[in-house]
C-alpha cells in the first residue's frame, strides 16, 4: 500500500507528530509512506524513518497557492498512491483542484484536527471518500456543519509516544537540574498549565485559581509567547502582580523537557475557555502518571471521563476548581493507564485504509 499524506509543514505540533508516527508505522508494516509539506524541522526525522518527503509550499494561505494544483497532480501521478490523506485546509484545497486533473483517483481521506471557525473555507475537508475525527466532540461538529453522515466518519483519537511520555521516574539529575532552575518550587505542590500564551487557553483562570490557594502551592505556566501575544502576556503579568502572586507563579516559556515538567507536577490543568477538539496535554500528563484537572467540555472532558473523572469541573466554577485542586493534590489517587497511544492511533488508521481499499 502506498500512502501520501499532505499537510502544511513539518514543524513541532500534534498534526505534525501524528503524520510522523503514521509514516513510521506504515514503513514498519511494509507499506510505502510519502509526505508533501512546506518543509520543517521534522523532515530529517521523517526521512530517517524510510518515508519520502517532497517539499511544496502548500502551507501559504493565498489564492496563489491554488496554482500548485498542476504540480501536485503531476506528483500524485508519479507516486501513484492508493491513499491520499489531507490533514489541513489549504493543502486540501490544492489537492481538491489537483484531483480534478486525475482520471484514476486514489482513495481520499481527511482528518479534522479542529473545530474550524470558518465552515465555508473548511468545507473542502468534507469533499473526500472518508473523514477521520479526533474525538466525539469533533465528530459532532462535522455532522452539524457539513454534509456528512456518521457512516462517513471514523473517530481515531490522537495518541502520544510512550518513549517520550511514560511513568518511568524522572532521572534524579534531571530533577535536580529543574529544581535548581526553579528553586521557588522546592517543597511546594506544583500546579502546571501547559499551552501557548493566548486568551482562550484559560491562563487568566489559572492565575485566579492560584489566588484562591495558600502559599503551599506554586504555579507553572509552560508555553511559548508569540510576538503577537506580548500585549496579552503583559496583561497576565499585571494580573499576577495585582493579586500578589509574583513569587507563586512562574512563566517558563517553551520547554523541550515537557515530560519532566509533567513528572514534577502534582496536577496538570486544561482550562481552555472554548471546547478543545482533543486535549493532547491531558494524555501526555496522564501517560506520565500525573493527575489532571480540566473543564467539563470538549475533547479534554472525553479524556478525563475515561481516565480521571474526579478531575472534571464545570466551566468557570472557580470555587469548585479550588476545592477539586486541594482534594486531588492531597489524595493518593492516580489516573488510569493511558490508552491514547500513538500505536493505537496508527494501527486504527492503517486498518481504516485497508477497509476503504476493499470497498
C-alpha positions, 0 to 999 in steps of 0.5 A: 500500500502506498500512502501520501499524506499532505499537510502544511509543514513539518514543524513541532505540533500534534498534526505534525507528530501524528503524520510522523508516527503514521509514516513510521508505522506504515514503513514498519508494516511494509507499506510505502509512506510519502509526505508533501509539506512546506518543509520543517524541522521534522523532515530529517526525522521523517526521512530517517524513518524510510518515508519520502518527503517532497517539499511544496509550499502548500502551507501559504494561505493565498489564492496563489497557492491554488496554482500548485494544483498542476504540480501536485497532480503531476506528483500524485501521478508519479507516486501513484498512491492508493491513499491520499490523506489531507490533514489541513485546509489549504493543502486540501484545497490544492489537492481538491483542484489537483484531483480534478486533473486525475482520471484514476483517483486514489482513495481520499481521506481527511482528518479534522484536527479542529473545530474550524471557525470558518465552515465555508473555507473548511468545507473542502475537508468534507469533499473526500471518500472518508473523514477521520475525527479526533474525538466525539466532540469533533465528530459532532461538529462535522455532522452539524456543519457539513454534509456528512453522515456518521457512516462517513466518519471514523473517530481515531483519537490522537495518541502520544509516544510512550518513549517520550511520555511514560511513568518511568521516574524522572532521572534524579539529575534531571530533577535536580537540574529543574529544581535548581532552575526553579528553586521557588518550587522546592517543597511546594505542590506544583500546579502546571498549565501547559499551552501557548500564551493566548486568551482562550487557553484559560491562563487568566483562570489559572492565575485566579485559581492560584489566588484562591490557594495558600502559599503551599502551592506554586504555579507553572505556566509552560508555553511559548509567547508569540510576538503577537501575544506580548500585549496579552502576556503583559496583561497576565503579568499585571494580573499576577502582580495585582493579586500578589502572586509574583513569587507563586507563579512562574512563566517558563516559556517553551520547554523541550523537557515537557515530560519532566515538567509533567513528572514534577507536577502534582496536577496538570490543568486544561482550562481552555475557555472554548471546547478543545477538539482533543486535549493532547496535554491531558494524555501526555500528563496522564501517560506520565502518571500525573493527575489532571484537572480540566473543564467539563467540555470538549475533547479534554472532558472525553479524556478525563471521563475515561481516565480521571473523572474526579478531575472534571469541573464545570466551566468557570466554577472557580470555587469548585476548581479550588476545592477539586485542586486541594482534594486531588493534590492531597489524595493518593489517587492516580489516573488510569493507564493511558490508552491514547497511544500513538500505536493505537492511533496508527494501527486504527488508521492503517486498518481504516485504509485497508477497509476503504481499499476493499470497498 
